[in-house]
C-alpha cells in the first residue's frame, strides 16, 4: 500500500463529511475507510483538533480560493463572474454538510463565516468592477450568494440547469439596471 499523504487524509475527511455528516467524522471511521491504523493518522496530525483545523483550511482552499483563482484567469469581470457561477452549478452537498456542522461547532462556524465573507467580498468586487456603485454591488453580491446557499437547502436542491436559469434571470436584471 502506498503511503498516505496529508492531502489524502483531508480529501477522505471531506468525502466522509459530505456522505455521512460531522458526527461520522472520527479518527476510527477515517482509518477504517483508508484501511490504515490510528498510528498513520497521528503521523499526519497531532490530534483530532489539529485534523479538524487543517480540514477546515483545506476546504477553504479547495471550495473558495481555487474557484477564485480559476475565475481570475479571465480578464473581464463578467467572465470572472460567469466562471464563479459555473463552479456553483456543481452539486454542493459538502457546503450543506459544513453549514450543518457550523450550527453545532463554534470553530466550524468561525471558518464558515470567514468563507462566506470572502465569497461575498469577491462577488461584490466583480459586480463593482462591472460599473455598479458600492451599495448596489454589495446587494447584488448578496442576492447571488443567497441563491447559491438557498438553492442547496430546498428539498430537493435546485441544481444544474435550473440553478443556472435562476442566475441568468438575476444577471439579466443586473444588465438592465446597468444600462
C-alpha positions in Angstrom: 0.0 0.0 0.0 1.3 3.4 -0.9 1.9 5.9 1.9 -0.9 8.2 2.6 -0.4 11.9 2.2 -1.9 14.6 4.4 -3.9 15.7 1.4 -5.4 12.2 1.0 -6.5 12.2 4.7 -8.1 15.6 4.1 -9.8 14.6 0.9 -11.2 11.5 2.6 -12.3 13.6 5.6 -14.3 15.9 3.3 -15.8 12.9 1.5 -16.8 11.3 4.7 -18.3 14.6 5.9 -20.3 15.0 2.7 -21.6 11.5 2.8 -22.4 11.0 6.5 -22.1 14.3 8.3 -19.9 15.6 11.1 -20.9 13.0 13.6 -19.4 10.3 11.4 -16.1 12.2 11.1 -14.0 10.3 13.6 -10.4 9.0 13.6 -11.8 5.5 13.7 -14.1 6.0 10.7 -11.3 7.6 8.7 -8.8 4.9 9.5 -11.4 2.2 8.6 -12.2 3.8 5.3 -8.5 4.2 4.4 -7.6 0.7 5.7 -4.8 2.0 8.0 -4.1 2.2 11.7 -4.6 5.1 14.0 -0.8 5.5 14.1 -1.0 6.6 10.5 -3.4 9.3 11.5 -1.2 10.5 14.2 1.8 10.5 11.9 0.0 13.3 9.9 -1.9 15.1 12.7 -1.2 15.9 16.3 -4.7 15.0 17.3 -8.3 15.3 16.1 -8.4 19.1 16.8 -5.3 19.5 14.5 -7.0 17.4 11.9 -10.2 19.4 12.1 -8.4 22.7 11.8 -6.5 21.5 8.7 -9.6 20.1 7.2 -11.4 23.4 7.5 -8.4 25.2 6.0 -8.3 22.6 3.2 -12.0 23.2 2.5 -11.5 26.9 2.3 -8.6 26.4 -0.2 -10.5 23.9 -2.3 -14.0 25.3 -2.1 -13.2 29.0 -2.3 -9.6 30.0 -3.2 -9.3 27.6 -6.1 -12.5 28.9 -7.6 -11.4 32.5 -7.3 -8.0 31.6 -8.8 -9.8 29.9 -11.7 -12.1 32.9 -12.2 -9.2 35.3 -12.1 -7.8 33.7 -15.3 -10.4 35.8 -17.2 -9.8 39.4 -17.9 -13.4 40.8 -17.8 -15.4 41.0 -14.6 -18.4 39.5 -16.4 -16.4 36.5 -17.5 -14.9 36.0 -14.0 -18.5 36.1 -12.6 -19.6 33.6 -15.3 -16.8 31.2 -14.1 -17.9 31.6 -10.5 -21.4 30.8 -11.4 -20.4 27.8 -13.5 -18.5 26.4 -10.5 -21.5 26.9 -8.3 -23.7 24.7 -10.5 -21.9 21.6 -9.2 -24.0 19.8 -6.5 -22.8 21.5 -3.3 -23.6 18.8 -0.8 -20.3 19.4 1.0 -21.2 23.0 1.6 -24.5 21.8 3.2 -22.7 19.4 5.5 -20.3 22.1 6.5 -23.1 24.6 7.3 -24.9 21.9 9.4 -21.6 21.3 11.2 -21.2 25.1 11.7 -24.5 25.2 13.6 -23.1 22.7 16.1 -19.5 23.7 16.4 -18.1 27.2 17.1 -14.8 26.5 15.4 -16.5 25.5 12.2 -18.9 28.4 12.5 -15.9 30.8 12.6 -14.5 29.2 9.4 -17.9 29.3 7.7 -18.3 33.0 8.5 -14.9 33.8 7.1 -15.5 31.8 3.9 -18.9 33.4 3.4 -17.3 36.8 3.9 -14.6 36.0 1.4 -17.0 34.8 -1.2 -19.3 37.8 -0.7 -16.4 40.2 -1.0 -15.2 38.6 -4.2 -18.7 38.7 -5.8 -19.1 42.3 -4.7 -15.7 43.3 -6.2 -16.7 41.6 -9.5 -20.0 43.5 -9.6 -18.4 46.8 -8.7 -15.8 46.2 -11.4 -18.6 46.0 -13.9 -19.6 49.5 -13.1 -22.1 49.2 -10.2 -21.9 51.6 -7.2 -20.8 50.2 -3.9 -24.2 49.7 -2.4 -25.7 48.1 -5.5 -22.6 45.8 -5.8 -23.0 44.7 -2.2 -26.7 44.0 -2.6 -26.3 42.2 -5.9 -23.5 40.0 -4.4 -25.8 39.1 -1.6 -28.6 38.1 -4.0 -26.2 35.9 -6.0 -24.8 34.3 -2.9 -28.3 33.9 -1.4 -29.4 32.0 -4.5 -26.3 29.7 -4.1 -26.8 29.0 -0.4 -30.6 28.8 -0.6 -30.7 26.5 -3.6 -28.8 24.0 -1.5 -31.3 23.9 1.3 -34.5 23.5 -0.7 -35.6 19.9 -0.9 -34.9 18.7 -3.5 -32.0 21.1 -4.1 -32.1 23.4 -7.1 -29.1 22.3 -9.2 -27.6 22.3 -12.7 -29.7 23.9 -15.4 -32.4 25.0 -13.0 -29.9 26.9 -10.9 -28.3 28.3 -14.0 -31.6 29.6 -15.1 -32.0 31.5 -11.8 -28.6 33.0 -12.2 -29.4 34.0 -15.8 -32.6 35.7 -14.6 -30.7 37.7 -12.0 -27.9 38.6 -14.4 -30.5 39.8 -16.9 -31.9 42.1 -14.3 -28.4 43.4 -13.4 -27.6 44.1 -17.1 -30.9 46.0 -17.5 -30.0 48.0 -14.3 -26.5 48.8 -15.6 -27.8 50.3 -18.9 
